[in-house]
Amino acid sequence: MRLLNIFPLVVSATAAAVVRDVSAISVDKDVPSSAGPALLESYMSYSIEFCYFPDYAGNKSHPNNFSNQLLDNLADIQGVKPYIRVGGNTQDYALYNASLEYAINGTVIPSKSVDYPYIIYIGPSFFESYATWPKTKFSHGFNLGKNGSEGLETLLNTVPLACKALQDGKLAYWELGNEPDLFKTSSQGPVRPSNWTEQDYVDEWLAKSRKIHDALAKACPEMATEKNYQYLAPSFAGLTNSLDPVATWKDDLNTDKNIALNSVHNYIGGATQPGITLQGTLMNHTVTVTKVKSLSNLSQVLAADNLTTNIPFILGEHNSLYNEGAPGLSNAFGAAIWGVDFNLYAASQGVRRQHMHQGSDYRYASWQPVETENTTLGTKPPYYGNVFVAAMVHGDSDVQITDLPLSNETESAYAAYVGGKLARIAVVNLVEYNYTDSDPTAPRPSASYDFQLPSEFKSVSVQRLLANGSNALSGITWDGYSYNYELEGGKPVRLGNVTVGETARADKNGVITIDVPYSSAVMLTVDHGN
């Protein structure tokens, strides 16, 4: 393999040239044993912060059609609309006020957090938001964090409202509590005593989930059946916080056999942690591998101990940098490239579905659903990475992803198999290319990749995820399409200044060669016809 055009151009100070070996990357015709398990329906899904759900979805009289259009785009690409998990920290702050005339009344306490309200009341109209996105399945998050009579009263009073809003096939799962492994140590203030154990959590979760079941049996009896009454749990923030996930499952969290998905949350790092950079943190395959391996190891331990047998492992909430992301990092095109790498590697290592977390004014958001004094309404760079992932996993539950290991931490490649047969290849070039710091007269550097395909595949179609560079905030395209709000409200619009319809043919040895510019990604779809 050869490196092209690297010498005339000065890239950002953190970038390193990709020095590659000369052997072609062999790609199997049939799904290899190293591939991840078959993905769940709608692998590319979202989590929306509870208090911002009305912003994203709107209500019956004013539905958020922009958000719905972006979700419909993904449905057209991956085959199924994203599943929406409505939850997050604020689900455990929210109390119900039956007389509140609007969806939510929130008060920000800066000493707690400036990114979302800490004092929250929701009214009956909050649940209207579940009616605005057709053909969408939701997980609704119940409040576990608020202890005492007020919290329990809210829990039970919202059950009839939630279940009636989620009738007619809208319900995916319930969730009780967000990141309870942080209840003793939360930076917003502990809500459980320091001696609260895994068994205490399990006992509380079982007691309250049974009360939810009893309330459902009265309000929506069809949702209280064994088949329909299911949870995603335990929704822990990570693997090494104040509650141990393995001990939690061993303490019989699933006593009632109603946990459908083993959900864990993950972020690459924190928005205010020292030393966080695009190249060293997000656009770095080694960091991604380390993070995902720790998650997949947990899943394997639980499965080996027969604690989560037949319970798929998912990321119920994840994104780039917690604390809602960092400007210039989480909202830049480099984060879109990171999202492609992370989500495809996760799929190759046993994550069956992932929900990227969203919130109004969040720096890592895929789109801003409403205009605010801080953020313009519109599509953000990470959405384009979501589109790439959706295209790669098209084929629903017949899709398996395998990692095609490369030698550098600034590159990655994957193959997608549909029905056990090779369908697509993705290549992600993670070398940071900061276009505002580069010589505008020099050609953009790229790396060349050779793939040894099975003999019957003679050509591939080529689709590219492109922007001016890793620091770009706009001007992004997928296969020549823009999804910007300013064009047609988020509908795909083919731009005339982007090359599309590219193909590549195999040489006489069956090798396909593809050039991938720094800070971009490419998807190759194999031609089964010739």
C-alpha positions as CSV (number, residue, x, y, z in Angstrom):
1,M,0.0,0.0,0.0
2,R,1.2,3.5,-0.7
3,L,0.9,6.8,0.9
4,L,-0.1,9.6,-1.4
5,N,0.6,13.4,-1.4
6,I,1.8,13.7,2.2
7,F,5.0,15.7,1.8
8,P,3.8,19.0,0.4
9,L,1.1,19.6,2.9
10,V,1.4,20.7,6.6
11,V,-1.3,19.0,8.6
12,S,-2.2,19.8,12.2
13,A,0.5,19.5,14.8
14,T,-1.1,16.4,16.3
15,A,-1.4,14.5,13.1
16,A,1.0,11.7,12.2
17,A,1.6,10.3,8.7
18,V,0.2,6.9,8.1
19,V,3.0,4.5,7.2
20,R,1.4,1.4,5.8
21,D,2.7,-2.1,4.8
22,V,2.3,-3.4,1.3
23,S,0.0,-6.4,1.8
24,A,-3.6,-6.4,0.7
25,I,-6.3,-6.7,3.3
26,S,-8.0,-10.1,2.7
27,V,-11.8,-10.0,3.0
28,D,-13.8,-13.2,3.4
29,K,-16.7,-14.1,1.1
30,D,-18.7,-15.7,4.0
31,V,-19.0,-14.3,7.5
32,P,-16.0,-15.3,9.5
33,S,-16.1,-16.7,13.0
34,S,-14.5,-13.5,14.3
35,A,-17.5,-11.3,13.4
36,G,-19.8,-9.9,16.0
37,P,-23.3,-11.4,16.6
38,A,-26.2,-10.4,14.4
39,L,-27.3,-6.9,15.2
40,L,-30.7,-6.0,16.7
41,E,-33.2,-4.1,14.6
42,S,-32.3,-0.5,14.2
43,Y,-28.7,-0.7,15.4
44,M,-28.3,3.1,14.8
45,S,-30.6,4.5,17.6
46,Y,-30.8,7.4,20.0
47,S,-31.1,8.3,23.6
48,I,-32.7,11.7,24.4
49,E,-32.3,13.5,27.7
50,F,-35.6,13.2,29.5
51,C,-36.1,16.9,30.1
52,Y,-35.4,17.8,26.4
53,F,-37.7,15.2,24.8
54,P,-40.4,17.8,24.2
55,D,-37.9,20.0,22.4
56,Y,-36.9,17.1,20.1
57,A,-40.4,15.7,19.5
58,G,-42.7,18.7,20.0
59,N,-46.4,18.0,20.8
60,K,-49.6,17.1,19.0
61,S,-50.3,20.7,17.9
62,H,-46.7,21.5,17.1
63,P,-44.8,18.4,16.2
64,N,-41.1,18.7,15.5
65,N,-41.1,17.8,11.8
66,F,-37.4,18.5,11.4
67,S,-36.5,15.9,14.0
68,N,-38.9,13.4,12.4
69,Q,-37.4,14.0,9.0
70,L,-33.9,13.2,10.3
71,L,-35.2,10.0,11.8
72,D,-37.0,9.1,8.6
73,N,-33.8,9.6,6.7
74,L,-32.1,6.9,8.8
75,A,-35.1,4.6,8.4
76,D,-34.7,4.9,4.6
77,I,-31.0,4.1,4.9
78,Q,-30.9,1.4,7.6
79,G,-34.4,-0.1,7.0
80,V,-36.0,0.8,10.3
81,K,-36.5,4.0,12.2
82,P,-34.2,4.5,15.2
83,Y,-35.4,3.3,18.6
84,I,-35.7,6.2,21.0
85,R,-34.7,5.9,24.6
86,V,-36.2,8.8,26.7
87,G,-34.1,9.0,29.8
88,G,-30.9,10.3,31.3
89,N,-30.0,12.1,34.5
90,T,-33.2,14.2,34.4
91,Q,-35.5,11.2,34.5
92,D,-34.4,10.8,38.1
93,Y,-35.0,14.4,38.9
94,A,-38.5,14.7,37.4
95,L,-41.6,14.9,39.6
96,Y,-45.1,14.9,38.3
97,N,-47.5,17.9,38.6
98,A,-51.0,17.1,37.4
99,S,-52.0,20.8,37.2
100,L,-49.0,21.9,35.1
101,E,-50.3,23.4,31.9
102,Y,-47.2,22.7,29.8
103,A,-44.9,19.8,29.3
104,I,-42.1,20.7,31.7
105,N,-41.0,23.3,34.2
106,G,-37.3,23.1,34.8
107,T,-35.0,25.2,37.0
108,V,-31.3,25.2,36.4
109,I,-29.1,25.2,39.5
110,P,-25.6,26.3,38.2
111,S,-23.9,24.6,41.2
112,K,-25.4,21.3,40.1
113,S,-25.3,21.6,36.3
114,V,-25.5,24.3,33.6
115,D,-26.5,21.8,30.9
116,Y,-29.9,20.7,32.2
117,P,-32.4,21.7,35.0
118,Y,-32.0,20.1,38.4
119,I,-35.5,20.9,39.7
120,I,-38.0,19.4,37.2
121,Y,-41.8,19.1,37.1
122,I,-43.5,17.4,34.2
123,G,-47.2,17.9,33.3
124,P,-49.7,15.6,31.5
125,S,-48.8,17.2,28.1
126,F,-45.2,15.9,28.4
127,F,-46.6,12.5,27.2
128,E,-48.0,14.1,24.0
129,S,-44.5,14.0,22.6
130,Y,-44.8,10.3,22.2
131,A,-47.4,10.9,19.5
132,T,-45.4,13.0,17.1
133,W,-43.0,10.5,15.4
134,P,-44.9,7.9,13.4
135,K,-43.5,4.3,13.3
136,T,-41.1,5.0,16.2
137,K,-40.6,2.7,19.2
138,F,-39.7,4.3,22.6
139,S,-38.2,3.3,25.9
140,H,-39.6,5.4,28.7
141,G,-37.5,6.2,31.8
142,F,-39.1,6.1,35.2
143,N,-37.7,8.0,38.2
144,L,-35.7,5.8,40.6
145,G,-33.4,8.5,42.0
146,K,-36.0,10.5,43.9
147,N,-36.5,8.4,47.1
148,G,-39.3,8.8,49.6
149,S,-43.1,9.3,49.2
150,E,-42.9,12.1,46.6
151,G,-40.7,10.1,44.3
152,L,-42.8,7.0,44.6
153,E,-46.0,9.0,44.0
154,T,-44.6,10.5,40.8
155,L,-43.6,7.0,39.7
156,L,-47.0,5.5,40.1
157,N,-49.0,8.6,38.8
158,T,-47.1,8.6,35.6
159,V,-47.5,5.0,34.8
160,P,-51.0,5.4,33.3
161,L,-50.0,8.4,31.3
162,A,-46.9,6.7,29.9
163,C,-48.6,3.4,29.0
164,K,-51.5,5.1,27.3
165,A,-49.2,7.3,25.3
166,L,-47.2,4.2,24.2
167,Q,-50.0,2.0,23.2
168,D,-50.5,0.7,19.6
169,G,-47.0,-0.6,19.2
170,K,-45.0,2.5,20.3
171,L,-43.5,0.8,23.4
172,A,-40.1,-0.9,23.1
173,Y,-39.1,-1.2,26.8
174,W,-39.4,0.4,30.2
175,E,-36.4,1.7,32.2
176,L,-36.3,2.3,35.9
177,G,-33.5,4.6,37.0
178,N,-30.6,6.2,35.1
179,E,-27.0,5.3,36.2
180,P,-27.8,4.1,39.7
181,D,-24.2,3.2,40.2
182,L,-23.6,6.9,40.6
183,F,-26.4,7.5,43.1
184,K,-23.9,7.5,46.0
185,T,-21.3,9.6,44.3
186,S,-23.1,11.9,41.8
187,S,-21.5,15.4,41.3
188,Q,-25.0,16.8,41.4
189,G,-25.3,15.4,44.9
190,P,-25.7,11.9,46.3
191,V,-29.2,10.5,46.5
192,R,-28.3,7.3,48.4
193,P,-26.2,6.7,51.5
194,S,-22.6,5.6,51.2
195,N,-23.5,2.1,52.5
196,W,-26.1,1.4,49.7
197,T,-25.0,-1.9,48.2
198,E,-25.7,-3.9,45.0
199,Q,-28.3,-5.9,47.0
200,D,-30.0,-2.8,48.2
201,Y,-30.3,-1.5,44.7
202,V,-31.6,-4.9,43.4
203,D,-34.2,-5.0,46.2
204,E,-35.3,-1.4,45.5
205,W,-35.4,-2.0,41.7
206,L,-37.5,-5.2,42.2
207,A,-39.9,-3.6,44.6
208,K,-40.6,-0.6,42.4
209,S,-40.7,-2.4,39.2
210,R,-43.4,-4.7,40.7
211,K,-45.4,-1.6,41.7
212,I,-45.1,-0.4,38.1
213,H,-46.4,-3.8,37.0
214,D,-49.4,-3.5,39.3
215,A,-50.2,0.0,38.1
216,L,-49.9,-1.2,34.5
217,A,-52.2,-4.1,35.1
218,K,-54.9,-1.6,36.1
219,A,-54.3,1.1,33.5
220,C,-53.0,-0.9,30.4
221,P,-53.4,-4.6,31.2
222,E,-52.2,-5.7,27.8
223,M,-48.8,-4.1,28.7
224,A,-48.6,-6.1,31.9
225,T,-48.3,-9.5,30.3
226,E,-45.1,-11.5,30.5
227,K,-44.5,-10.9,26.8
228,N,-44.9,-7.1,26.9
229,Y,-43.6,-6.1,30.3
230,Q,-39.9,-5.8,29.7
231,Y,-37.0,-3.5,30.8
232,L,-33.6,-2.4,29.7
233,A,-31.4,-2.5,32.8
234,P,-29.3,-1.9,34.9
235,S,-28.3,1.2,32.8
236,F,-25.1,1.7,34.8
237,A,-22.8,4.6,33.9
238,G,-19.8,2.3,33.6
239,L,-17.9,-0.7,34.8
240,T,-16.0,0.6,37.9
241,N,-18.3,3.0,39.8
242,S,-19.8,2.5,43.2
243,L,-21.9,-0.5,42.2
244,D,-20.3,-3.6,40.5
245,P,-22.4,-4.7,37.5
246,V,-21.4,-8.4,37.9
247,A,-22.3,-8.4,41.6
248,T,-25.6,-6.7,40.7
249,W,-26.6,-9.5,38.3
250,K,-25.4,-12.1,40.8
251,D,-27.7,-10.5,43.4
252,D,-30.6,-11.6,41.1
253,L,-31.5,-8.3,39.4
254,N,-33.5,-10.4,36.9
255,T,-35.5,-12.4,39.4
256,D,-38.7,-11.6,37.7
257,K,-37.3,-12.5,34.2
258,N,-38.4,-9.2,32.7
259,I,-35.0,-7.7,31.6
260,A,-34.9,-7.8,27.8
261,L,-31.7,-5.9,27.3
262,N,-28.5,-5.6,29.3
263,S,-27.9,-1.9,29.0
264,V,-24.6,-0.1,29.9
265,H,-23.6,3.5,29.3
266,N,-20.2,4.7,27.9
267,Y,-18.4,7.9,27.1
268,I,-14.8,8.1,25.7
269,G,-13.9,10.7,28.3
270,G,-15.0,13.9,29.9
271,A,-15.5,17.3,28.3
272,T,-13.3,19.1,30.9
273,Q,-10.7,16.4,31.4
274,P,-7.1,17.7,30.7
275,G,-5.4,16.5,27.6
276,I,-8.5,15.7,25.6
277,T,-7.8,16.2,21.8
278,L,-9.3,15.0,18.6
279,Q,-6.3,13.0,17.5
280,G,-5.4,11.6,20.9
281,T,-8.9,10.9,22.2
282,L,-11.6,10.7,19.6
283,M,-9.9,10.1,16.3
284,N,-7.8,7.4,17.8
285,H,-8.6,3.7,17.1
286,T,-6.5,2.5,20.0
287,V,-8.6,4.5,22.5
288,T,-11.8,3.1,20.9
289,V,-10.5,-0.5,21.1
290,T,-9.6,-0.1,24.7
291,K,-13.0,1.3,25.7
292,V,-15.0,-1.2,23.7
293,K,-13.0,-4.2,24.8
294,S,-13.7,-3.4,28.4
295,L,-17.4,-3.4,27.6
296,S,-17.4,-6.6,25.6
297,N,-15.3,-8.3,28.4
298,L,-18.1,-7.4,30.9
299,S,-20.7,-8.9,28.5
300,Q,-18.6,-12.1,28.1
301,V,-18.2,-12.5,31.9
302,L,-21.9,-12.1,32.5
303,A,-22.7,-14.6,29.7
304,A,-20.1,-17.1,30.9
305,D,-21.6,-17.0,34.4
306,N,-25.1,-17.6,32.9
307,L,-26.3,-14.3,34.3
308,T,-27.4,-12.7,31.0
309,T,-28.2,-15.8,28.9
310,N,-30.2,-14.7,25.9
311,I,-30.2,-11.1,27.0
312,P,-28.5,-9.0,24.3
313,F,-25.9,-6.4,25.3
314,I,-26.5,-2.8,24.2
315,L,-25.2,0.7,24.8
316,G,-28.3,2.3,26.2
317,E,-26.6,5.7,26.3
318,H,-23.3,6.8,24.8
319,N,-21.5,9.6,23.0
320,S,-18.1,11.2,22.7
321,L,-17.4,13.2,25.9
322,Y,-19.7,13.3,28.9
323,N,-20.9,16.6,30.3
324,E,-22.5,17.2,27.0
325,G,-19.4,17.3,24.9
326,A,-16.6,19.9,24.3
327,P,-16.8,22.7,21.7
328,G,-14.4,22.2,18.8
329,L,-14.2,18.5,19.6
330,S,-17.6,16.9,20.0
331,N,-19.3,19.2,17.5
332,A,-16.7,19.0,14.8
333,F,-16.5,16.6,11.8
334,G,-13.8,14.7,13.6
335,A,-16.5,13.5,16.1
336,A,-18.5,12.2,13.1
337,I,-15.5,10.2,12.0
338,W,-15.1,9.0,15.6
339,G,-18.7,7.9,15.7
340,V,-18.3,5.8,12.6
341,D,-15.2,4.0,14.0
342,F,-16.6,3.5,17.5
343,N,-20.0,2.3,16.5
344,L,-18.7,-0.2,13.9
345,Y,-16.1,-1.5,16.2
346,A,-18.7,-1.9,18.9
347,A,-20.9,-3.9,16.5
348,S,-17.9,-6.2,15.7
349,Q,-17.4,-6.9,19.4
350,G,-20.8,-7.9,20.6
351,V,-22.8,-4.6,21.1
352,R,-26.1,-5.4,19.5
353,R,-27.6,-1.9,19.4
354,Q,-26.4,1.5,20.5
355,H,-28.2,4.7,21.4
356,M,-26.3,8.0,20.9
357,H,-27.3,10.5,23.6
358,Q,-28.9,13.8,22.6
359,G,-30.0,17.0,24.3
360,S,-30.8,20.6,23.5
361,D,-27.6,22.8,23.3
362,Y,-25.4,19.7,23.8
363,R,-22.1,20.0,22.0
364,Y,-22.1,16.4,20.9
365,A,-25.7,16.5,19.6
366,S,-26.4,15.1,16.1
367,W,-28.9,17.9,15.6
368,Q,-30.3,20.9,17.5
369,P,-34.1,20.5,17.5
370,V,-35.1,24.1,18.5
371,E,-33.6,27.5,18.2
372,T,-32.1,28.8,21.5
373,E,-30.0,31.8,22.5
374,N,-27.0,29.4,22.5
375,T,-27.5,27.1,19.6
376,T,-28.8,27.4,16.0
377,L,-31.5,25.1,14.9
378,G,-30.0,22.6,12.5
379,T,-28.1,19.4,11.5
380,K,-24.8,18.9,13.2
381,P,-21.6,17.1,12.0
382,P,-22.2,13.9,14.2
383,Y,-25.5,13.2,12.3
384,Y,-23.5,12.5,9.1
385,G,-21.5,9.8,11.0
386,N,-24.8,8.4,12.1
387,V,-25.9,8.2,8.5
388,F,-22.7,6.3,7.5
389,V,-23.3,3.8,10.3
390,A,-26.9,3.3,9.2
391,A,-25.8,2.6,5.6
392,M,-23.2,0.1,6.8
393,V,-25.7,-1.9,8.9
394,H,-28.5,-1.9,6.3
395,G,-30.1,-5.3,6.4
396,D,-31.6,-5.3,9.8
397,S,-31.1,-8.3,12.0
398,D,-29.3,-10.3,9.3
399,V,-26.2,-8.0,9.6
400,Q,-22.9,-8.9,11.2
401,I,-19.9,-6.7,11.4
402,T,-16.3,-7.9,11.5
403,D,-13.2,-5.8,12.2
404,L,-10.5,-5.8,9.6
405,P,-7.4,-5.0,11.7
406,L,-5.0,-2.4,10.4
407,S,-1.6,-1.5,11.8
408,N,-2.1,2.1,12.8
409,E,-4.2,3.8,15.5
410,T,-5.2,6.4,12.9
411,E,-7.1,4.0,10.7
412,S,-9.7,1.2,10.8
413,A,-11.7,-1.0,8.4
414,Y,-14.7,-3.2,8.7
415,A,-16.8,-5.6,6.6
416,A,-20.5,-6.0,6.8
417,Y,-22.1,-9.4,6.1
418,V,-25.8,-9.6,5.3
419,G,-27.3,-13.1,5.5
420,G,-23.8,-14.4,6.0
421,K,-22.5,-13.0,2.7
422,L,-20.1,-10.1,2.2
423,A,-22.0,-6.9,1.4
424,R,-20.0,-3.8,2.3
425,I,-16.6,-2.6,3.5
426,A,-15.9,0.5,5.4
427,V,-12.5,2.3,5.7
428,V,-12.0,5.1,8.2
429,N,-9.0,7.4,8.0
430,L,-8.6,9.0,11.4
431,V,-5.5,11.2,10.7
432,E,-6.5,14.6,11.9
433,Y,-6.6,17.1,9.0
434,N,-7.1,20.6,10.3
435,Y,-7.9,22.5,7.1
436,T,-7.7,26.0,8.6
437,D,-4.1,25.3,9.7
438,S,-3.0,23.7,6.4
439,D,-1.6,25.1,3.2
440,P,-4.6,25.9,1.0
441,T,-2.6,25.5,-2.1
442,A,-1.4,22.0,-1.4
443,P,-3.4,18.8,-2.2
444,R,-5.1,17.1,0.7
445,P,-3.1,14.0,1.8
446,S,-4.7,10.6,1.6
447,A,-3.8,7.0,2.2
448,S,-4.3,4.1,-0.3
449,Y,-5.9,0.8,0.8
450,D,-5.8,-2.5,-1.1
451,F,-8.5,-5.1,-0.5
452,Q,-8.2,-8.7,-1.7
453,L,-11.8,-9.6,-2.6
454,P,-13.2,-13.1,-3.3
455,S,-12.8,-13.9,-7.0
456,E,-16.4,-13.4,-8.0
457,F,-16.4,-9.7,-7.0
458,K,-15.1,-7.6,-9.8
459,S,-16.1,-4.1,-8.8
460,V,-17.5,-2.0,-5.9
461,S,-19.5,1.2,-5.7
462,V,-17.9,3.9,-3.6
463,Q,-19.7,6.3,-1.2
464,R,-17.8,8.9,0.8
465,L,-18.2,10.8,4.0
466,L,-16.5,14.1,3.4
467,A,-15.9,17.6,4.8
468,N,-13.1,20.2,4.4
469,G,-11.3,18.7,7.5
470,S,-11.7,17.3,10.9
471,N,-12.3,20.7,12.4
472,A,-15.2,21.5,10.0
473,L,-18.5,22.4,11.5
474,S,-20.4,22.6,8.2
475,G,-20.1,21.7,4.6
476,I,-20.4,18.0,5.3
477,T,-21.8,15.4,2.8
478,W,-22.5,11.7,2.7
479,D,-22.4,10.3,-0.9
480,G,-22.9,13.9,-2.1
481,Y,-26.0,14.5,0.1
482,S,-26.5,17.3,2.5
483,Y,-29.1,16.9,5.3
484,N,-29.0,20.5,6.4
485,Y,-32.1,22.2,7.8
486,E,-31.4,25.3,5.7
487,L,-31.9,23.4,2.4
488,E,-35.1,21.3,2.7
489,G,-35.7,20.9,6.4
490,G,-33.3,18.0,6.8
491,K,-34.4,16.1,3.7
492,P,-31.5,14.6,1.6
493,V,-30.4,17.1,-1.0
494,R,-27.8,16.0,-3.6
495,L,-25.2,18.8,-4.0
496,G,-23.7,19.6,-7.4
497,N,-20.2,20.2,-6.3
498,V,-19.4,16.7,-5.0
499,T,-18.3,13.8,-7.0
500,V,-20.7,10.8,-6.8
501,G,-21.3,7.6,-8.7
502,E,-17.7,6.5,-8.1
503,T,-16.8,2.9,-8.8
504,A,-13.6,0.8,-8.5
505,R,-12.7,-2.4,-10.3
506,A,-10.5,-5.2,-9.2
507,D,-7.2,-5.8,-10.9
508,K,-6.2,-9.1,-12.5
509,N,-5.4,-10.4,-9.0
510,G,-8.7,-9.5,-7.5
511,V,-7.4,-6.5,-5.6
512,I,-9.5,-3.3,-5.2
513,T,-7.5,-0.2,-4.5
514,I,-9.2,2.8,-2.8
515,D,-7.7,6.2,-1.8
516,V,-9.1,7.7,1.4
517,P,-8.3,11.4,2.2
518,Y,-7.2,12.2,5.8
519,S,-10.2,12.8,8.1
520,S,-12.8,11.0,6.0
521,A,-14.5,7.6,5.6
522,V,-15.5,5.5,2.6
523,M,-18.0,2.7,2.1
524,L,-17.5,0.1,-0.6
525,T,-20.6,-1.9,-1.7
526,V,-19.7,-5.1,-3.5
527,D,-21.3,-5.8,-6.8
528,H,-22.9,-9.2,-6.8
529,G,-23.8,-9.0,-10.4
530,N,-20.3,-9.2,-11.9
